[in-house]
Amino acid sequence: MKLYSIIQKRAVLGSLRQSQNNNRNHFKKIASALALIGLSVTMSAQEEPIDSLEGEKVVLDEVLVQGVRATKEFPITFSDLDKVEIAPRNLGQDIPILMNFMPAVVTTSDAGAGIGYTSIRVRGSDATRVNVTINGIPYNDAESQGTFWVNMPDFASSTESLQLQRGVGTSTNGAGAFGASLNMLTDAFSEEAYARISSSVGSFNTLRSNVKFSTGLMNDHVEFSGRLSRITSDGYVDRASSELDGYFLQGVYNDDNTLVKALLFGGHEITYQAWNGITADQLVNDRTYNSAGEYTDDDGNIQYYENEVDNYKQDHFQLHWYETWNAAWNTHLAVHYTRGRGFFEQYREDDDFATYGLEPLTVNGELVETTDLIRRRWLDNDFYGAIFSATYNNENLELIMGGGYNEYKGDHFGEIIWAEFASNSEIRDRYYDDNSTKTDFNVYTKANYRLSDQWSLFGDLQYRGVTYQANGEDTGLVDDTFNFFNPKAGITFDLNHNNNFYFSYARANREPNRNDYENGSPKPEKLNDFELGWRYVSPSFQLNTNVYYMRYKDQLVLTGELNDVGAPLRSNVGDSYRLGLEIDANVRLSRTFQWRPNIALSDNRNIDFFFERDGVLQNLGNTRIAYSPRLIAGNILSYQPNANLQVSVLSKFVGEQYMGNIDSDNSLLDSYTQTDFNVQYTINMNSFVKSIEISGLVNNIFDADIVSNGYFFTFNDDFSNPGTVTTVEGAGYYPQAGINFLVGATINF
């Protein structure tokens, strides 16, 4: 899917200016990449905005996210996506799946059908390295740094627009961006009242229902709006079911100079676990097999525990105040609070008493040291803070000063809720009880100064201070403080109204996450990001192309391994780099046909990577970084004969990728191609019902065998042949669904 911002659309009619990142150093690498630009053509045509059926919307991009979003004034590589483009495919799948066709993006789903646990990688960087903000408020989990979309079901239905900045991007709140930043803007207020009922059904017993409303502006100043959603699905993988409830409530006060928004949103998810994956043999013979919850009863029969689920609630509160003081100055102040609590439940066979602090006991004269049991591992957390920004604009200068302070407090504890042999346990005993605290403070100043009609200079300085304390058995005792200085600079050249060039450099630093401490003694990682881009714009043809070189020190790359709760593990790798070319396009082929291709070519390498194989430490040279395909390509071909009908064919190609860092064939994920078919038809009504929208989506229409994710592990076996050490390799896979469909209808009042 392609992203085209409202700001970009306006730019078709006016002067083109933009920006992106790069500077100097490593000139040989950059020079080789520059040669590719001469061979590349990239396009990105813009469309005129389409009015929403949900009343006359007031778009507030400049209001709530001006401090963190990029425009063509900035030397930043970015893509935009608004709700008009999301709507035809918004039938219940998560936001990462709706972003699947964007440049350099790879998405995956544990349940295989895009509902439940889903994730995204950008430029080979996993979700922990994609900084996500909602109205400028950090969303990534403070400890794991991951993004759990399952906690906000149907959130796409309350999303006005989003911007994906690839690379370091501009300074923003939350964790440092090492692959991308995703800035999301929730619904703007509506001046007119509306109501909407939407429902969709599909494969794997999928059902999505939601209701949405707005009072419109009352007394020209106040609006209330909201959404209630429920999504259920059995999933493609066995028992990978989801029961998801979501909500979104908003109150707005608006006058000529003031905007105040209060938001309350969140969800409750109950998702059957599907993070174990399958073996290569099962991939051929039993693609939907799920080992989660499996146990053997007293008669030797295989059974599955019915409540092997993840059960979590998350509620978000945001209060935003935007004020325009005069023609030059405006400010934005926001406070936020997120409350999360829940657990995942597991049936465990023959677990050792010692794991739970239980004493051995004697049963019928025999010593018992293991038991079958059911456990819950809890996370109870609070996240709160404030962000601010002040913006000054005159004819030649845009100056933004901002920052934020956020604090996280998390309790991790485990309970046994049933055991065959309970030993010395008591009701509500906690077999572990850990807590953690993290604070994150940042301030930034960024400016874009127009030297002339053609030249602009960009500068961005950020200081970020982080403290993290934890006392878990998995992490050990942690008490770390990090101080990061992240400068950015760039230059933009407008050759004419059609051609725009930019070059920028960005420095980023990032702290380890909780799982990194579990996996060893991690170091913070550093990144120098160089970006060089060219944009061409005309009414029927647009072109975006950029070359990047990202040089890392102590990059925390995915090892391919998982911990005992299915979370990916990472490790510092010393020196590494990512070098790539990205092209995206939008071509108006005719009045009715539009073509939007994109391609991302990259080389992603660990430099002089060492690995212990068969008991001997070896230098494997420059190995490929895990989960980093060399080629990612997307394509959307749309046919729109009139305003009421739109038909699209969407395709995605992801090249082969290694799941480890040692270039082992056993860790290779094959390339795959996915093709989807999407149609939307609107029936306009001149009555109480304003319109009916009918949408259909057929995913993977060619029924391809797709495996978009997996894991890889190695261990040293010194028991099979005494006196020798043999390195053993293994892998697991997460298959995605074959051909499947969703169809839905929306009634607008």
Secondary structure, DSSP 8 states (H G I E B T S, - for coil): -----HHHHHHTTS---------SS-HHHHHHHHHHHTT---EE--------SSSSB---HHHHSTTT---TTS---EEEEEHHHHGGG-SS--HHHHTTTSTTEEEEESSSSSSSSEEEEETTB-GGGEEEEETTEE-S-TTT----GGGSTTGGGGEEEEEEEESS-S--SSS--SSEEEEEEE---BSS-EEEEEEEEETTTEEEEEEEEE---BTTTEEEEEEEEEEEE--SSTT--EEEEEEEEEEEEE-SSEEEEEEEEEEEEEEE---S-B-HHHHHH-TT---TTEEE-TTS-EEE-TT-EEEEEEEEEEEEEEEE-SSSEEEEEEEEEEEEEEEEEEEEEEEEGGGGT---EEETTEEE-EEEEEEEEEEEEEEEEEEEEEEEE-SSEEEEEEEEEEEEEEEEEEEEEEESS-TT--TT-EEEEEEEEEEEEEEEEEEEEE-SSSEEEEEEEEEEEEEEEEEETTTEEEEEEEEEEEEEEEEEEE-SSSEEEEEEEEEEEE---HHHHHTS----EEEEEEEEEEEEE-SSEEEEEEEEEEEEES-EEEEEEE-TTS-EEEEE-SEEEEEEEEEEEEEE-SSSEEEEEEEEEEEEEESS-EEEETTEEEE--SEE-TT--SEEEEEEEEEEEETTEEEEEEEEEE--EESSSS--GGGEE--EEEEEEEEEEEEE-SSSS-EEEEEEEEESTT----EEEEEEEEEEE-SSSTT--EEEEEEEEEE--SSEEEEEEEEE-
